[in-house]
Amino acid sequence: MLQRLLCLFFLLSISFVARATHIVGGEFEMQHVQDYNYRLQLNLYFDAVNGSPAALDQTITVTIFEKGSNRLVRTELMRIKEQSFVPYTNIDCTVGQLSTKKIVYYETIYLPPATFSNPQGYYVTWERCCRNGTINNIVRPQDAAQTFYMEFPAVVKNGEPFINSSPILFPPLSDYACVNEQFYFDFNGSDPDGDSIVYDMVTPLNGYTTTSMPIYTTQPRPAPYPEISWVAGYSTNAQVQGNPAININAETGQLTMRPSSKGLFVFGIRAQEYRKGIKIGEIRRDFQVLVLDCPRNQTPKVLAKETNKKEFYQEGQVLKINSTDANRCLNVLFTDPDRSEYVELRARPVNFSRRDYTFQGLTKGTINQGASSDTLKATLCFDECFDTEGKVYLMDLIVKDDGCSLPRQDTVRVSFIIEPTPDAPPALSLSTAKRVFEVQQGDKLNFDVLGVDPDQDVLSLTAEARNFTMASQQISFANKSGAGQVSSPFSWDITCETLKQESYTIDFVLKTLVCNKEVVRRETIEVKTISTNNVPTISSDQTAPVIELMIGQPFTASILGKDVDLDALALTATGEGFDLNAYGMAFSSTGGKGVANGNFSFTPSCAAIQKGNLKVKFVLKEEACSSSPDQELVMEFIIKDPNNAPALTSDQSITSISLKLNEAFEANLDGLDIDKNILIMTAEGDGFNLADYGMTFTSAGGVGQAVGKFNWVATCLGSENTVLRVNFLLSEDACNPKPQKLTMEFTVVAPKISDYVPSNIFTPNGDGKNDFFEVPGLPSDFCSATFTSVRIFNRWGREVYRSTDNNFRWDGKDVNDGVYFYVIDYATSSYKGSVTLVR
């Protein structure tokens, strides 16, 4: 190993000049944090040997574009957060001239849903010049830039949040490849959302930055981006020449090659992200691989053979290990042609997942350290319970060395069929041949339960009740466990409690584990109870099942329970859907051995008739070891109330009454009920209060009779209504009341000024006849109108007389004969007329 490493150091020292710049490769990542917050990260791989420290940017400005329109959406400033060296698979293969640093920039950014909602998605980029100048497969690598590129979907879809994190690629290694040797990189990624990933090779993007503008000093440009230019003989499908050329598995992401020439080669891969068959994003990684002329690392060798045979196993054979074979092992030998080589052996199941096998002996070590070659030996043994169930199992026995640049390995695939070591089944038995037992009160069951296993496996013995709990009975049985044999006595005292159930089932269960599989044996007994109990009887002195009662009619019934076995009896009564006490029912009972008596009483009330038909259930219970079902007797009651309607009359023969203003009215009313129910008489205005209109009503009620008196003096308020209706109500205190109503309608006629039209001529000549102009009886008011004045005018409109007294008298003094005009004023209304004065 040491000699190979010294040769590599020498080769590297004469093959490369320190004229490289710094970019090895890199990729973007974007991970969902919370809501619309995301962590955006750029992984930059930096040449730590030839790269200029001045080319390492402490901050970068990345750009986000809308994919469909290439519209610039925003820019983000990101800072260096982490730095680390890219490791080798085998640290012993480290070469000083090949050292790569991983520079990580990241920031948490907010993507507003109103902005990032375009269904075609977005892409984020950053460009930097220049790549490692010693790259052999592209034109003028010292002038070639890299465009870091990633696509991501909108953060909302159909109005709902669309959560997505980009794939995360496996971190690259600093391993170098060797000419004409198989080489591989694991670039496979994981997706936090469970989306599928498809890998392919792509030509790295160059972009628009140059040696004169290594980072943008103007506004960054959108896609499409120029690609790097391949040297003749290289292409997207042959980025590293060889047999085969570099290629990546579309499903696993494993990158393989057998390079045909040495040099430093850049390559690009793409990981496209799919959800439900639809592409939603992609990331690109550029990286480079160093190919050297390496000292040859030879492949180790592994062989296997059955322990009882001399010939080695040949792939394609099927080994058979029968259940009777005492030896269930394979010998495994492995070695390596190289000097002082570390080798390690492992087993990998191919088409099964069982792990019940073990290695004995040496499975790893350093060999060929002395003058002679060494071979390590291990023994692979299968557990006695290993069972392929008749199928052919495949197992790879793999030996691997630690050679540079990558370990080499050899595999032998073993096909085998294995039967488990035979195991005799356990047995369960009872010391009695009976499995069905008929029992009475006072009986006792006794027998032993025994479990035996010829292989001395650990046994577990239990008893399980199916349709009851064993603790509820006088049962004695202890669960037991032990190796090879277990036993436990069973006993059951049959008591009165036992007879309350007709049948019992008990399972005695014996369990053991055979090759981690539970083996169960079961014995079942049934215990049937025997009872000679006679059914008690219930009866009543009332034979009719349906009883009709009037309100207030008392009812009684005697209930009798009898039992020829003289078991203790008890009587109860319940209403079907009601409480007995709530409807005036009462029940009392006495019980004893062989007999029970009950007394029921009921006087129907109004509440009973409102409930409808009432059913009362009388229940007889017996207390016995094997009690009979409860005996029942039902009485149904129909309650009747033949109530007659009371009569309401008045001494007023008419019910529509017209009254003059201030005219008094009186009505006497009588109520009579032949059922002698208590009567109550009331009066109420139809839409008004009696007292507000000055109406009064007094009444007196009693058993079968009620009287009332209504009085009213017609008022102005009454005259304001067209009709006033007064309802006289007669109610009775009965279960099914029939109230009566009598209605009187009142109209009030108020006087009008026109009713007091004075004489149109008067003769003030002193003869004592018609000497004055007057309006005898003219009222001082008409409810809402109040007398204000009377004025008299001559035919020229001059006032000749005025008075504020409604009993005025004008004698015509100091005026000539002729026609005069008067105005009688009641404020809200007035009356005009003329009168002729003749002497």
TAWO-V948040 format. One record per residue. N is the residue number from 1. RES is the residue in one small letter. SS is DSSP state (helix for helix, strand for strand, loop for the rest). PHI is phi as a letter, one per 20 degrees, with the letter a starting at -180 (999 if undefined). Layout:
n={N,N}
res={RES,RES}
ss={SS,SS}
phi={PHI,PHI}
This chain:
n={1,2,3,4,5,6,7,8,9,10,11,12,13,14,15,16,17,18,19,20,21,22,23,24,25,26,27,28,29,30,31,32,33,34,35,36,37,38,39,40,41,42,43,44,45,46,47,48,49,50,51,52,53,54,55,56,57,58,59,60,61,62,63,64,65,66,67,68,69,70,71,72,73,74,75,76,77,78,79,80,81,82,83,84,85,86,87,88,89,90,91,92,93,94,95,96,97,98,99,100,101,102,103,104,105,106,107,108,109,110,111,112,113,114,115,116,117,118,119,120,121,122,123,124,125,126,127,128,129,130,131,132,133,134,135,136,137,138,139,140,141,142,143,144,145,146,147,148,149,150,151,152,153,154,155,156,157,158,159,160,161,162,163,164,165,166,167,168,169,170,171,172,173,174,175,176,177,178,179,180,181,182,183,184,185,186,187,188,189,190,191,192,193,194,195,196,197,198,199,200,201,202,203,204,205,206,207,208,209,210,211,212,213,214,215,216,217,218,219,220,221,222,223,224,225,226,227,228,229,230,231,232,233,234,235,236,237,238,239,240,241,242,243,244,245,246,247,248,249,250,251,252,253,254,255,256,257,258,259,260,261,262,263,264,265,266,267,268,269,270,271,272,273,274,275,276,277,278,279,280,281,282,283,284,285,286,287,288,289,290,291,292,293,294,295,296,297,298,299,300,301,302,303,304,305,306,307,308,309,310,311,312,313,314,315,316,317,318,319,320,321,322,323,324,325,326,327,328,329,330,331,332,333,334,335,336,337,338,339,340,341,342,343,344,345,346,347,348,349,350,351,352,353,354,355,356,357,358,359,360,361,362,363,364,365,366,367,368,369,370,371,372,373,374,375,376,377,378,379,380,381,382,383,384,385,386,387,388,389,390,391,392,393,394,395,396,397,398,399,400,401,402,403,404,405,406,407,408,409,410,411,412,413,414,415,416,417,418,419,420,421,422,423,424,425,426,427,428,429,430,431,432,433,434,435,436,437,438,439,440,441,442,443,444,445,446,447,448,449,450,451,452,453,454,455,456,457,458,459,460,461,462,463,464,465,466,467,468,469,470,471,472,473,474,475,476,477,478,479,480,481,482,483,484,485,486,487,488,489,490,491,492,493,494,495,496,497,498,499,500,501,502,503,504,505,506,507,508,509,510,511,512,513,514,515,516,517,518,519,520,521,522,523,524,525,526,527,528,529,530,531,532,533,534,535,536,537,538,539,540,541,542,543,544,545,546,547,548,549,550,551,552,553,554,555,556,557,558,559,560,561,562,563,564,565,566,567,568,569,570,571,572,573,574,575,576,577,578,579,580,581,582,583,584,585,586,587,588,589,590,591,592,593,594,595,596,597,598,599,600,601,602,603,604,605,606,607,608,609,610,611,612,613,614,615,616,617,618,619,620,621,622,623,624,625,626,627,628,629,630,631,632,633,634,635,636,637,638,639,640,641,642,643,644,645,646,647,648,649,650,651,652,653,654,655,656,657,658,659,660,661,662,663,664,665,666,667,668,669,670,671,672,673,674,675,676,677,678,679,680,681,682,683,684,685,686,687,688,689,690,691,692,693,694,695,696,697,698,699,700,701,702,703,704,705,706,707,708,709,710,711,712,713,714,715,716,717,718,719,720,721,722,723,724,725,726,727,728,729,730,731,732,733,734,735,736,737,738,739,740,741,742,743,744,745,746,747,748,749,750,751,752,753,754,755,756,757,758,759,760,761,762,763,764,765,766,767,768,769,770,771,772,773,774,775,776,777,778,779,780,781,782,783,784,785,786,787,788,789,790,791,792,793,794,795,796,797,798,799,800,801,802,803,804,805,806,807,808,809,810,811,812,813,814,815,816,817,818,819,820,821,822,823,824,825,826,827,828,829,830,831,832,833,834,835,836,837,838,839}
res={m,l,q,r,l,l,c,l,f,f,l,l,s,i,s,f,v,a,r,a,t,h,i,v,g,g,e,f,e,m,q,h,v,q,d,y,n,y,r,l,q,l,n,l,y,f,d,a,v,n,g,s,p,a,a,l,d,q,t,i,t,v,t,i,f,e,k,g,s,n,r,l,v,r,t,e,l,m,r,i,k,e,q,s,f,v,p,y,t,n,i,d,c,t,v,g,q,l,s,t,k,k,i,v,y,y,e,t,i,y,l,p,p,a,t,f,s,n,p,q,g,y,y,v,t,w,e,r,c,c,r,n,g,t,i,n,n,i,v,r,p,q,d,a,a,q,t,f,y,m,e,f,p,a,v,v,k,n,g,e,p,f,i,n,s,s,p,i,l,f,p,p,l,s,d,y,a,c,v,n,e,q,f,y,f,d,f,n,g,s,d,p,d,g,d,s,i,v,y,d,m,v,t,p,l,n,g,y,t,t,t,s,m,p,i,y,t,t,q,p,r,p,a,p,y,p,e,i,s,w,v,a,g,y,s,t,n,a,q,v,q,g,n,p,a,i,n,i,n,a,e,t,g,q,l,t,m,r,p,s,s,k,g,l,f,v,f,g,i,r,a,q,e,y,r,k,g,i,k,i,g,e,i,r,r,d,f,q,v,l,v,l,d,c,p,r,n,q,t,p,k,v,l,a,k,e,t,n,k,k,e,f,y,q,e,g,q,v,l,k,i,n,s,t,d,a,n,r,c,l,n,v,l,f,t,d,p,d,r,s,e,y,v,e,l,r,a,r,p,v,n,f,s,r,r,d,y,t,f,q,g,l,t,k,g,t,i,n,q,g,a,s,s,d,t,l,k,a,t,l,c,f,d,e,c,f,d,t,e,g,k,v,y,l,m,d,l,i,v,k,d,d,g,c,s,l,p,r,q,d,t,v,r,v,s,f,i,i,e,p,t,p,d,a,p,p,a,l,s,l,s,t,a,k,r,v,f,e,v,q,q,g,d,k,l,n,f,d,v,l,g,v,d,p,d,q,d,v,l,s,l,t,a,e,a,r,n,f,t,m,a,s,q,q,i,s,f,a,n,k,s,g,a,g,q,v,s,s,p,f,s,w,d,i,t,c,e,t,l,k,q,e,s,y,t,i,d,f,v,l,k,t,l,v,c,n,k,e,v,v,r,r,e,t,i,e,v,k,t,i,s,t,n,n,v,p,t,i,s,s,d,q,t,a,p,v,i,e,l,m,i,g,q,p,f,t,a,s,i,l,g,k,d,v,d,l,d,a,l,a,l,t,a,t,g,e,g,f,d,l,n,a,y,g,m,a,f,s,s,t,g,g,k,g,v,a,n,g,n,f,s,f,t,p,s,c,a,a,i,q,k,g,n,l,k,v,k,f,v,l,k,e,e,a,c,s,s,s,p,d,q,e,l,v,m,e,f,i,i,k,d,p,n,n,a,p,a,l,t,s,d,q,s,i,t,s,i,s,l,k,l,n,e,a,f,e,a,n,l,d,g,l,d,i,d,k,n,i,l,i,m,t,a,e,g,d,g,f,n,l,a,d,y,g,m,t,f,t,s,a,g,g,v,g,q,a,v,g,k,f,n,w,v,a,t,c,l,g,s,e,n,t,v,l,r,v,n,f,l,l,s,e,d,a,c,n,p,k,p,q,k,l,t,m,e,f,t,v,v,a,p,k,i,s,d,y,v,p,s,n,i,f,t,p,n,g,d,g,k,n,d,f,f,e,v,p,g,l,p,s,d,f,c,s,a,t,f,t,s,v,r,i,f,n,r,w,g,r,e,v,y,r,s,t,d,n,n,f,r,w,d,g,k,d,v,n,d,g,v,y,f,y,v,i,d,y,a,t,s,s,y,k,g,s,v,t,l,v,r}
ss={loop,helix,helix,helix,helix,helix,helix,helix,helix,helix,helix,helix,helix,helix,helix,loop,loop,loop,loop,loop,loop,loop,strand,strand,strand,strand,strand,strand,strand,strand,strand,strand,strand,strand,loop,loop,strand,strand,strand,strand,strand,strand,strand,strand,strand,strand,strand,loop,loop,loop,loop,loop,helix,helix,helix,loop,loop,loop,strand,strand,strand,strand,strand,strand,strand,strand,loop,loop,loop,loop,loop,strand,strand,strand,strand,strand,strand,strand,strand,strand,strand,strand,strand,strand,strand,loop,loop,loop,loop,loop,helix,helix,helix,loop,loop,loop,loop,loop,loop,strand,strand,strand,strand,strand,strand,strand,strand,strand,strand,strand,loop,loop,loop,loop,loop,loop,loop,loop,loop,loop,loop,strand,strand,strand,strand,strand,strand,strand,strand,loop,strand,loop,loop,loop,loop,loop,loop,strand,loop,loop,helix,helix,helix,loop,strand,strand,strand,strand,strand,strand,strand,strand,loop,loop,loop,strand,strand,loop,loop,strand,strand,loop,loop,loop,loop,loop,loop,strand,strand,loop,loop,loop,loop,loop,loop,loop,strand,strand,loop,loop,loop,loop,strand,strand,strand,strand,loop,loop,strand,strand,loop,loop,loop,loop,loop,strand,strand,strand,strand,strand,strand,strand,loop,loop,strand,loop,loop,loop,loop,loop,loop,loop,loop,loop,loop,loop,loop,loop,loop,loop,loop,loop,loop,loop,loop,loop,strand,loop,loop,strand,loop,loop,loop,loop,strand,loop,loop,strand,loop,loop,loop,strand,loop,loop,loop,loop,strand,strand,loop,loop,loop,loop,loop,strand,strand,strand,strand,loop,strand,loop,loop,loop,strand,strand,strand,strand,strand,strand,strand,strand,strand,strand,strand,strand,strand,loop,loop,strand,strand,strand,strand,strand,strand,strand,strand,strand,strand,strand,strand,strand,strand,strand,loop,loop,loop,loop,loop,loop,loop,loop,strand,strand,strand,strand,strand,strand,loop,loop,loop,loop,loop,loop,loop,loop,loop,loop,loop,strand,strand,strand,strand,loop,loop,loop,loop,loop,loop,loop,strand,strand,strand,strand,strand,strand,strand,loop,loop,loop,loop,loop,strand,strand,strand,strand,strand,strand,strand,strand,strand,loop,loop,loop,loop,loop,loop,loop,strand,strand,strand,strand,strand,loop,loop,strand,strand,strand,strand,loop,loop,loop,loop,loop,loop,loop,loop,strand,strand,strand,strand,strand,strand,strand,loop,loop,loop,loop,loop,loop,loop,loop,loop,loop,strand,strand,strand,strand,strand,strand,strand,strand,strand,loop,loop,loop,loop,loop,loop,loop,strand,strand,strand,strand,strand,strand,strand,strand,strand,strand,loop,loop,loop,loop,loop,loop,loop,loop,strand,strand,strand,strand,loop,loop,loop,loop,loop,strand,strand,strand,strand,loop,loop,loop,loop,strand,strand,strand,strand,strand,strand,strand,strand,strand,loop,loop,loop,loop,loop,strand,strand,strand,strand,strand,strand,strand,strand,loop,loop,loop,loop,helix,helix,helix,loop,strand,strand,strand,loop,loop,loop,strand,strand,strand,strand,loop,strand,strand,strand,strand,strand,strand,strand,strand,strand,loop,loop,loop,loop,helix,helix,helix,loop,loop,strand,strand,strand,strand,strand,strand,strand,strand,strand,strand,strand,strand,loop,loop,strand,strand,strand,strand,strand,strand,strand,strand,strand,strand,strand,strand,strand,loop,loop,loop,loop,loop,loop,loop,strand,strand,strand,strand,loop,loop,loop,loop,loop,strand,strand,strand,strand,strand,loop,loop,loop,strand,strand,strand,strand,strand,strand,strand,strand,strand,loop,loop,loop,loop,loop,strand,strand,strand,strand,strand,strand,strand,strand,loop,loop,strand,loop,helix,helix,helix,helix,loop,strand,strand,strand,strand,strand,strand,strand,loop,strand,loop,strand,strand,strand,strand,strand,strand,strand,strand,strand,loop,loop,helix,helix,helix,helix,helix,helix,loop,loop,strand,strand,strand,strand,strand,strand,strand,strand,strand,strand,loop,loop,loop,loop,loop,loop,loop,strand,strand,strand,strand,strand,strand,strand,strand,strand,strand,loop,loop,loop,loop,loop,loop,strand,strand,strand,strand,loop,loop,loop,loop,loop,strand,strand,strand,strand,strand,loop,loop,loop,strand,strand,strand,strand,strand,strand,strand,strand,strand,loop,loop,loop,loop,loop,strand,strand,strand,strand,strand,strand,strand,strand,loop,loop,loop,loop,loop,helix,helix,helix,loop,loop,strand,strand,strand,strand,strand,strand,strand,strand,loop,strand,strand,strand,strand,strand,strand,strand,strand,strand,loop,loop,helix,helix,helix,helix,loop,loop,loop,loop,strand,strand,strand,strand,strand,strand,strand,strand,strand,loop,loop,loop,loop,loop,loop,loop,strand,strand,strand,strand,strand,strand,strand,strand,strand,strand,loop,loop,loop,helix,helix,helix,helix,loop,loop,loop,loop,strand,strand,loop,loop,loop,loop,loop,loop,loop,loop,loop,loop,strand,loop,loop,loop,loop,loop,loop,loop,strand,strand,loop,loop,strand,strand,loop,loop,strand,strand,strand,strand,strand,loop,loop,loop,loop,loop,strand,strand,strand,strand,strand,loop,loop,loop,loop,loop,loop,strand,loop,loop,loop,loop,loop,loop,loop,strand,strand,strand,strand,strand,strand,strand,strand,loop,loop,loop,loop,strand,strand,strand,strand,strand,strand,strand,strand,loop,loop}
phi={999,f,f,f,f,f,f,f,g,f,f,f,f,d,e,c,d,e,d,f,e,b,e,e,r,q,b,e,c,b,d,f,d,a,l,d,d,c,e,e,c,d,e,d,d,d,f,f,e,d,f,e,g,f,e,e,f,f,c,c,d,e,c,d,d,f,f,f,d,l,f,f,e,a,c,c,e,c,d,f,d,b,b,b,e,f,e,e,f,c,f,f,e,f,c,f,f,c,b,c,d,d,d,d,d,b,b,e,d,d,d,f,f,f,e,d,c,f,f,e,n,b,c,d,c,b,d,b,d,c,f,f,f,e,f,d,d,c,f,l,f,f,d,e,e,c,d,f,b,b,d,b,e,f,e,c,b,l,n,d,g,d,e,b,d,f,f,d,f,f,f,f,d,e,f,d,d,d,f,m,d,f,c,b,c,e,d,f,d,c,d,f,e,m,f,e,c,d,d,b,e,c,f,g,e,e,n,d,f,c,f,e,c,f,c,f,d,c,f,g,e,e,f,f,d,f,e,f,d,f,f,g,n,d,a,g,e,b,f,c,f,r,c,e,f,g,b,c,f,f,e,e,m,e,e,c,a,c,f,d,b,e,q,d,c,e,b,c,c,c,d,e,d,c,c,l,n,d,f,c,a,b,c,c,c,e,b,c,c,e,d,c,e,d,g,f,e,e,e,f,c,c,c,c,b,f,f,d,c,e,f,f,f,d,g,o,f,d,f,c,d,e,f,e,f,f,e,c,c,c,e,c,d,b,b,b,f,f,f,l,d,e,c,b,d,b,d,c,f,e,c,b,c,f,c,e,b,b,d,c,n,e,d,a,r,d,d,l,e,d,f,d,f,d,c,e,c,c,d,d,d,e,g,f,e,f,b,e,l,n,e,e,e,d,c,e,d,d,d,c,e,d,f,d,e,c,f,d,b,c,c,d,e,d,d,b,c,c,d,f,f,f,c,f,f,f,c,c,b,d,f,c,e,f,c,c,d,d,c,c,g,n,f,b,e,b,a,d,d,c,c,c,c,f,e,m,f,f,d,c,d,c,c,c,e,e,d,a,d,f,f,f,c,e,d,c,a,d,f,c,b,r,e,n,b,c,b,b,f,d,b,b,e,e,d,g,f,f,f,f,c,f,b,c,c,c,d,e,c,d,c,b,d,c,l,m,d,f,d,c,c,c,c,c,d,c,d,d,e,d,c,d,f,e,f,f,c,c,b,b,f,d,e,f,f,c,c,e,c,e,g,n,e,f,b,c,b,d,d,c,d,c,b,f,e,l,f,f,d,b,d,c,c,c,e,e,n,b,e,g,f,f,d,m,e,c,b,c,b,c,c,a,f,n,b,b,c,c,c,d,c,b,d,f,c,g,g,f,f,f,f,n,f,d,d,d,d,d,d,d,d,d,d,b,f,c,f,f,g,g,e,c,c,d,d,d,d,d,d,d,b,e,e,e,f,f,d,c,c,c,f,e,f,d,d,d,d,d,c,e,g,m,e,e,c,b,c,d,c,c,c,b,c,f,e,l,f,f,d,c,d,c,c,b,f,e,n,b,e,g,f,f,d,m,e,c,b,c,b,b,d,r,f,m,b,b,c,b,c,d,c,b,d,g,d,g,g,f,f,f,d,f,b,d,d,d,e,d,d,c,d,c,e,b,f,c,f,c,f,d,b,c,d,d,d,c,c,d,e,e,f,d,f,f,f,d,f,f,f,e,b,b,c,f,d,m,e,n,c,l,e,c,e,b,c,f,m,f,f,f,b,c,m,e,d,c,g,d,a,c,c,c,c,e,f,e,n,e,f,d,b,b,b,d,d,f,d,f,b,d,e,m,f,m,c,e,f,q,e,c,d,c,c,e,d,d,m,e,b,b,c,d,a,c,c,d,e,c,e}
